[in-house]
């Protein structure tokens, strides 16, 4: 079975970013970039399935400018077999990305598509669901556990009310959550090998996809700072604070 993993280039989660002075975007010109953490979990899960003999090939794909190839090479160093770069300088919304990924799905015909549940920059949590709808595939979102049983994949999801397990017919789309696994670190030999692995570059026109932006970001502003909270030592002191300051009792 072939697994397709979609990844995104985002700011390293340990880096603190701020809006540009004119509010047109985030100041990331010199920021350290990385694979989106949820996408990295998807790559790790695909590699584990290959190590178990369930998957025969792991293909990673990403949409973005030329610099995205840095993250694709990082995914190859983690253990993916080959990469596809959809080269565009446009700032695309989730629907446009889903349409591009659908074209890759049509070409590659994977048995399983894995994506991070959301990116840490846009936080849309939409691309996986849209891709499943466009492909007319079953979907399992927020996966915390994955098991392949025969022609089905069983996806355990974490809900507010508990755990839910879905049985999906393959091919299917699954989006990964934080508790699914702990991604590995690439080894130096694998980093060197990744330079020789295939990385194909295509443009949206090659895939027959044209798109119009439906969502425009008008401005970005940093959240207003809030005063620090206070600590109390006893329940009595807490109640007194609520009576005199919050006036809720």
N, C-alpha and C positions, 0 to 999 in steps of 0.2 A: 504494500500500500504506500502510495506517495502522500506526504503531508506538506501542505503549503502553509507557511507562517508569514503573516504580514507584520512588519515592524515599523516603528516610527522613530525618527531622530528628535530628541528633546533635550532640554537643558538637564545636566546632571542633577539628580534630586538633592544633592548636598549643597548646591549653589543657590544663593539667594539672589533673585532678580528683582529689578524695579522697572516701572514704566519709563519710557522716554519722556523728556520734558514736554514735548508737544502732545503726548498722549496717543501717538499714532501706533504704538506697539510696545514690546518689551525690549529693554536694553540687553541684548544677548550677543552683541558683536564680538566680545572677547570672552564670553562665558564658555566653560567646559561643557561639551555635549556628550551624550551617551544614548544607548538604546533605552527607550521608554521602559521603566521597570516592569510594567505589566506585560509588555511585549517580550522582554527578556525571559519571563516566566514561561511564556508560550514557546519560545525557542527551546528552553530547557526540557519542557514536557515532550516536545517532538523528538529531541535527541534521546531521551529516555525510552520512548516507544521504539525508536530504531535499535537501541542497545538491547531491548528485550526481544528483538526479532519480529516485532509487529509491523514496523514501518521499513520500507526498503530504501526510501530516499526522502530527504528533508530539503525543501526549497524555500528560501526566504525571499520576500519581495518588499520593496519600499517605494514610496512616492516622494519626490522632492528634488532639490537641486543636486549638483555634482557632489557636494560634501556629504550627502547621504551614503555614498559608497563607503565612507569610514565606518559607519555602523553596520553596513552589510558585511564588510570584511570582519568586523568583530563577531557577527553571528556565525560566519564561516569558521572563525577560530574556535568558537564554542562547539562546533561539530556539524553544522549544516553542510550540505553537499554542494550546492550551487546557489547563486543569487540572481535576482532580476531587479534592475533599477529602472523605474519609470521616471524619466528625467523631465522635470518641469520646474520652472521658477515661480509658478503661480501659487498663491496661498489658498489651498483648496479646502472646501468644507467637507464634512463627512460623506454626503451623498455623492459628490464627485469622486472621492477616493474609493467609495464602494463600487462605483461604476467601473473605474479602472481595474480594481481587483477582480471584478466579475470577468472582465476580458481575459485576465491572467488565468482565472479558474477555467474558462472555456478552452484556453490553449493547453493548460497543463493537465486538466482532468484529475485533480487530487481526490483521494478518498476521504481526506479530513482537512479542514481549514481551521487553523488556530490563530487567534488574535488576542492581544491584551484587551481587557474589558473596557479600558479607556486610556487616554493619554494624560499625563500629568500637567500638560500645558492648557489644552482646550477643555479637558474634562467633559467632553460631549457624551461619551458612552453611547454612541449611535452607529459607528461604522460596521461593527459585527452584525448587528441586527438588520441594518440596511442591506448588507451583502447577502445575508441568508434570504431575505425577501426577494432580492433581485435574481438570485440563483434558484429560488423555490426549493431551498434545502431546509431541513429541520435545524433548529438551533438550541444550544444550551449555553446560557450566559452565567457569568460569575462562578465559574467552575472551581470548586475546591478539591475535587477528586474526579479522576477519569479512569474508567475501566473499559476495555474492549472485550466484548463477549460475542463471538460469532460474527454476524453481520451488523451488530449493533454496538453503539458506544453508550455506556451508562455514565451520565454526568451528575455528580452531586453538587447541589447549589446551596449556598448559605442564605437563608431568608431571615427576616425579623422574627418569624414564628418558629424557626427551627431549620431542619435540613430537608431538602427535596431532591429526589433522584429521578432523572428523566432517562428513558431508553429511546435513543435516536437511531433511526435507520441511516446507514452511510450511503452516500456522502453527506456530511453534516458540517455545520459551523459551530465552533465552540470558542467562547471568550473566557479568558483565564483570570482568576482572582489571586490575591496575595498568598493565600494559604495552600495553594496547589503544590508548590515545591520551593526549594531554595536553589536559585541558579548557581552554577559552578563558575569558577574562574578559569579563563583560558590558560593553557600551558604554553610555554615558549615554542616547543616544536609545532603545536597546532597553529600558533600565530604565524609561524614561517610558512607552514603548509597552506594557510588561508590565502596567501598571496598568489598561489598557483591555481586555486579553485576557480571554476568558471563564474564570471559575472557579466551578464548580458544587459546592455543598455537599450531601452526602447523609449519612445516618446508617445504621448497620448494619441497622436495621429496614426501611429503604427497600429494601435489597438482599435482604431475606428471609434474613438471616444472623443466627443466634443462636449463642452460644458459651459454653463453660464453661472456666475456667482449669484446665489440667492440671498446670502447673508453677508453683510458688510459691517465690520467693526468700526464704529464711529470714534470711540475713544477708550482709553484705558487709564484708570487712576488707581493709586494705592489706597487701600482701606484706611479709614481714619483711625488714629491711635486711640485706645481706650485707657482710662485710668486703671491702675493696678487694683486688684481686689484686696480685701483685708482678711486677716485670720482672727478667729476668736478662740478662747481657751475652754469655754464651757457652754452647755446648752442654754443656761440662763443668760449668759452674755449675748448669745446669738438671738434669743427671743427679744432681748432688750434692744438690740440693734434693729431688728425688724420692726419693732413698735415705734421707735423714735426716728429712724432714718428712712426705712422703706415704706413705713405706714401701711403695711398690709394686714396687720392684726389689730 
